[in-house]
């Protein structure tokens, strides 16, 4: 494509404002922050005797950050890294729709990996770097399918 053709194309097809450099940059910063939080949660769970089965398990229904076992429990863990958050932020990011997606994703996992069907199921939340809480704050049984 020549410069003239390229220039005409850009003028006729400008990028939408929502695809600016700063938004894509911010998203990658959030992804990096989230990944670091998941790494901290992973190390914490291992230090507490959990065996990590899978990380970032994705389906059409949603994603589960960490799937782990400990004793007779299969634990689906949602990790939230909130360095500038508070309890209201945590409530907002773990709303009813998010919890439903996690439960549906867990059901799919259970249907695919039947070797875990003899385990009790638990949904935990690990909050990382939130002001006012320990660096890693583990909420066991944070929610259930019926909540």
C-alpha positions, 0 to 999 in steps of 0.5 A: 500500500503506497503512502498516498493510499495508506493516508487516504485509508486512515482519513476514511477509516479513523480508529474509534476514540475508545481504542486509544493508546492509553486505554490499551496501556491501562488494560495491560497494567490491570492484567499485569497487576491481576497476574501478580495477585494470582501468583501471590495467591498461588504461593499462599495456597501452596504454603497452606497445603493446597494442591493447585489443579489448574489456573485460569480455567476458561469456558464459554461460561466464564473463568476461574482463577485457581482450582485447587484441592485440599483434603476432601475439598475441591476449591474454586478460587476467585482472586481479586487484587485491589491495591486501591480498593475497599470492601465496597469495591470488593462487593461490586467486582464480585456481584451476582452475575460474576458469582453465577459465572464462576458457579456455571464454570465450576459445574462445567469443570465438574462434568468434564473432570469426574474424578473430583466428583467425590469431593466437597465443593467450595468457592473461596475468594482471595483478596490481595493487596487491599488497604486495611486487610492483610496482604493476602486475605483468604475468605473460605466459603465466600459464596455458594451456588444459592447465593 
